Every structure is written in structure tokens, then in C-alpha cells.
Amino acid sequence: MLVLVGCLVLPLSACTTAQTLALSRAINAPPFRAPTPEMQKLCDEHDGMKIYRTAENVAGFLDRMVGLGAQDDGCAFGSCVNVLKSREYRFVEAAASSEFIQNNPIVHKFNRLSGLNRTSGYLGGFVEKPGLYRFTLEKPGHPNCRIFERWQAFKHPDMVAQGRRRLDFQDTCIATWPIENFSARYELRDNKIRRNRSYGVLVTFVKQVVDRNDQDTMAEFREHIIYFKKRDRSVYCPHDRETYLGWAITKVLKPAAPLGQASSKNE
């Protein structure tokens, strides 16, 4: 603080670059570090996850969430892939849009060490063309795991050349099944509410679990964030961490028995 005060009484040119930058940030920073009244009202009304009803013995679901990636990007990492490798659910249904395919062109690379002609691009979503898909976890060698194995060869050519597999897929692979229509009863949805304000942008991220039979919302997660114009730190809701429930699908859609155990599947 003394450095900034000294900088104020001197010509700006007498300050160091760091002092000038610090002074500029102090002058232009937003006048608050807590939620605005508008945001606080949103936080009080709904922050975190509210569960209205649950379903038991669920085998899988339809994932229509956008998240941080592109919409309808097949079996993306962070959602579909993590769900499958956890082995809590048997399948995930998702779409692959034409936009996703166009924005992820095929790339061929030849690795001198392994001698493999590697292919990337749309393989990140484990699809080859736009359409509707069901993704399941199968044993290595399954014919529908062909795209997954090509992806693994591209990402880890030396490991594959040595006959090894990724640690998280030692005895499994992701199988891609083209389908004509989605059949999962439950659906994950994603939305974002953006509000432009003088100090920056107030954003509400909304995630929902919906029963497709009656379109009833089973659970809803809301997270409110302020992004300042001056790129100062963001502000989140000061929720009570003892009662706050983050995004947790398994608390709403109770998974069927793990792979290898018998159960009646509620899709």
C-alpha cells in the first residue's frame, strides 16, 4: 500500500512498470468483492443442487449437456467417458452434430517409432459421422470398439506398439453403437443465463435431470458467477459448504448394479 501511495504523489512516469500496473488495477477494480445484491438474491433462492425426486436402478441416460465443450460432441471426456469408466452406469446416449464433425477434421500423422499411421479429429467423440449414438463399456476386441482403439493408437502410439493399454482402460473399451432414436428414459440438460452488467457479466449455469416420460424436472443445479470486465477475480456465491450439494448425478439417478452383477435395468 505504501508503494502505491508513493506512486500517487510522484509523476506516473517515475513508477516502475509493476507499480503502474498495480495502481491501475487498484483504481479500476470493481468496488466490491462480495456478491452484488442481485447475485445474492439468486444465491439465496437457488445455489447448488436441488433434488425433487430420484430413480432407482438406472442403467444409463441421455446426455444433452453442453458444458464447456461443443454441443452434441459424441462421447466427450469430462462427461460420457468418465461416466463409463466409473462403471456406475451401463450406457450413455449422445448425439454428434455436423458442426462437431466439421470443426474436428481428421488429421493423419505417421509415427517413426511405432510405424503407425495415426488418425485424430472426430475420434475424440468416438464417432465417425453425425448422428445419434449409444456408448457402452465392453471388453477389448469388441468390434464396436474400433473407433476407441484407433483413438488410443493415435494418443499413445508407443504404448500401443508395445502391446499395452491406458491404465483407465486396461480391461475395457468404449463401444460406439449408432441408433435411430434415443431410448433412455432420463436426460441431462444444460443451459446458461448471461446478464450483462456495468461491472461485467453475471452468469448462471443451469444443469437439469429430466424424466423424458413426463418432462418432469427431477433435479436442478445452479451456479452463479460474476466475471469482471477488468479481468479481476471472479465472485461466486458464499454458500454454506455443509449444506451445499454440487452436481451429483448418482444422487438422483441411482445406478444399477456394477458391471458383471445381475440387475433389472431401469433405462
N, C-alpha and C positions, 0 to 999 in steps of 0.2 A: 504493500500500500504506500509506503514511504517513497518507493521508486516512482510510482505513478504520480504522487503529489509533486515530487521534484520535477518530473517531466512536464507537469502542468504549468509550472512557473517559468519554465525555460521555453525558448522557441522550439517548435516541433522538430526542427532540423537537428537540434542538439541531442535528441533522444536516440537511443540505439534502435535498430530495427525491431528487436524483441519488445522494447519498451513501447514503441509506437503501436505495434500490433496489440499489445496488452491494453493500452489506453483506448484504442479504437474499439476493442471488444467490450470494455467496461462501459463506454459511452453508448454504444449501440445495442447492448444486451437488453433483452426484454425485462420489464420492471418486476417480474415475478419468477419464482422457482417452484411454485406450487400450482395445482390445477386452477384454472380460471373458474369463476362461478358457474359458467355454462358447463364446463367439463366436470366440475364437482357434482353438479346435478345429475349428469349422465352416470358418473361413478356410483352415486348413491342409489340410482334407480336400477342399474344392472352393470356389474363388473364381474367378470369371471363366468363360470358356467352354472346355469340353472337347469336342473333335471326335472321334467314334468312326469315322465313315465319311462319305464325300462322294458326291455325284451330279453327273454332267457334263451339260452342255447342257440345263439345266432351263428350261422356258418360263414356268412360273408355279407358284403354290402356293395352298393354302387357309390363310387367316389366321384362327385362332380365338383370338388373343391378346386378353386383357382390357386390359393396360396400365393407364394412369391414367384412361382413359375408361370409358364403359359397355360392357358385353359385347354383342357382336353389334350393332355400330353401323354396319353397311354399310361403305362405303369411307371410313374416317376419316382425318383428317390425322395425320401422325406415323407412319403405317404404310403403308396402302394407297396413299394419294395420293403420298407420297414415293417409294414403290417404283415406281409407274407413271411418274412424271415423270422418274425417273432413266434410264428406257428400258432398264434392265438385264433386266427381265422383261417378258413379253408380257401377262400377266394376273394378277389376284389374285381369288380366290374368297372370299366372306364372307357372313355372314348378317345380317339386320336383324330384331331382335326386336320383338315387340309393345310391350314396355316402352320400348324406344328411341323408337318412334313416338309413344307416349303422352307421354313426357317431353320431346318436342321438337315441340310443336304448331305448326301453320302460322301464320305471322304475316304480315299484309299491311301494306305501307307504300307510300304514294304520294309519290314524289319530285317536288317542284315544278320542279326544274331540268330533269330528264330527261323528266318526264311518264310514267315507267314505274311500273306497279303492281307492286311488288316482293314476292316471296314467300320466306319463310325457313322455318326449322323443320327437318323431316326432310331437307331438301335438303343439310344438312351431311354426310349419309352417302350422298348421291346415290341415294336410294331414295324411293319413294312409299308403299310398304306393306310389312308384314312378309313375309319370305320368304328364299329363297336366291338369290344373285346371283354373276355373274362380271363383273368390271370390266376393261376394256381401254382402251388409248390409241388414239384414232382421229383422223382429220382433221376440222377444223371443218366443220360442216354435216352430219355423220353423224346420221341420225335417232335413234340411241340415245344421243346426247349431249344430248338435250333437257333432261334434269334438270340436267346440268352447266351448260348455258348459262343456265338460269333462276337457278341459284345465282350465277353470275358477274354476271348483271344485278342481283341483289339486293345483292351485296357491292360492286360497282363500277358503280353506275348512270351516273355522269357519264362514266366511261371508255367504257362500252359505247355510250352515246348518241353518242360521238364516233367510233365505229367501231373502237375499239382493244381489245386483249386483254391479259390478265395477261402479265407477262414470262415466267413459267414455263410458260405455255400459249399461246405465240404461234402455233404451227402445229399444236397438238394439242388434244384434249378428252377427257374421261373418259366412256366409253360404259358404260351400265348394261344388263346382259343378265339378265333373270330366268331361272332354271334350276330344274329339278325336283330334281336331285341334284348334289352335289359330285362332280367327276370328277378333280380334281387328285390326283396321287399323294402329294405331300408336304404336310405340315401344320405350322403353327406353333402351339404351345400355350403357355399362360401360367398360372402358379399363384403363390400367396403363402402362406408359412408364418408364422404370427404366434404369438409366445410372450410372454405377459405375465410381467414380472418386477418385483421391488420397485423397481428404478430406472427402469423404463419398459417399452418394448416392443422385443423383438429380432425383427426381420423378415427373412425370407429370400425374395427374389424369384427365381422359377424360370422360365426360358424354355427351350422344347424344340423341336427339329426332329424330326419323326416321319415315318417311311415308312408310309403308310396301307396298303400291301400286306401288310406283316407286323407292323405296330405296333412296329417296332424304333426305338429312340431313336438318331438319328444324331448329335445334338449336344445339349449341355445347358449353359445359362448360369446361374450362381448368384451373387447379390449379397447380402451380409449387412449390415444396418444396425441400429444402436440409436437409437431415438427416446426421449430422456429425458422423464420426467414434468414436470420443471421447465422444459421448452422450452429447455434448454441445447443447445448444438450437438450434432449427430449424430456418431456414430462409424462409420467404415467399416473394412473390412479393410485392413491395411497391406501390400497385395500388392506384389510385385516388378513394377514397371511394364515391365521389359524382357521378362518372360515372360508377363505378364498379357494375355489376349485378351478384349476386350469383345465384346458382342453383334454378330456379323457374319454375316448370312445368306449372303452371297455366298461365304464361305469353305467353306460346307457344300453349298449348292445352287448349283453353278457355273452362271451364267446362259448361256442360248443366245445366239446372235449378236444384236447390237443390231438394232433395228427397221430394216427395209429390206435386211437381209442374209439370205441363204438359210441355213437350218439345219434339221436334223432335230430336232423338238421332243420332249423328254422331259418329259411332264407329270406 
